Amino acid sequence: MIKHLGLAAVFALTIAGCAEDAAPPDPSAPALELDADDTLITGSFVHAGSVIGFRSELTAPARAVLQLDVNGAVLDVTLDLGAQTYSDDGHLNALDLDELAALVALRDAVAEARPELLDTLHGKLLVRHADRMAEAPAGVTLRKQFIDIAAAQASRFENRADADGCGGDGATCLWGTNGWDYAVYDPGSDGTCVWKWAQYGENEPNCSGRCGSGCNHWFDDDYTWDCFDHDRCVTHFGGSVMSDNGNCGDEFWDASDDYVLTYGPWC
């Protein structure tokens, strides 16, 4: 015998059925939580399973400090435009491809949600450092470094003949936004130099030679020799600017002073 259910029972079963059919929230879905004022930005970001915490603080009119926590890997940065110094410390951590992709996504999420923060020093430090770290070859050990900004500005070379082999080329600008030049990089541990006549600029994939991760539209980034060397080294080994080949790690470090100078007008 089939028993008739009361209206309340039918309603309860309907609600239970809907609850069973509803998909649970995806914990890996992109999500930005951000609080910001004139001196402090804090928050978190989730992207494809990676969780990034961030705190960027303006401690003086021309000084900001930033801490990023990428799945437990802590990255610390201090930018002091008054003292003309920059330092960052990756505490010997290394990031994988998914974490590098999450940093690109963080850059874009913050810049899209709060574009006015790019006009502040602590906001610029947050978004630009995420952009910078996204260019690190996956697995490269992120060591501590210090940059004298005034010395970096004075390190410019007039031509490639003055450059030191496979090493850094100073904070030397490429002419214009598109052109041709020699990319010079060390393809491995044997110290061999590769000189490659190649094109750079916005008509190249990932804006080759640009001091930033890809052709992002948030910054008017400069094109420099060392950023060009880094991008062409990655291209040589295959992959994107987020290559998993560690051979381009030295080119990544050579481009550090170029990148720091993009916090102000350079080229």
Secondary structure, DSSP 8 states (H G I E B T S, - for coil): ------HHHHHHHHHHHHHHHS----TTS-EEEEEE-SSEEEEEEEETTEEEEEEEEEEETTEEEEEEEETTEEEEEEEETTTTEEEEEEEEE---HHHHHHHHHHHHHHHHH-GGGGGSHHHHHHHHHHHHHTTS-TT--EEEEEEEHHHHHTT--SSGGGS-TTS---S-B-SSSEEEEEEEE--STT---EEEEEEEETTSGGGTTBSSSSS-SS----BBHHHHHHHHHHHHH-S-TT-S-GGGHHHHHHTHHHHHHTTS---
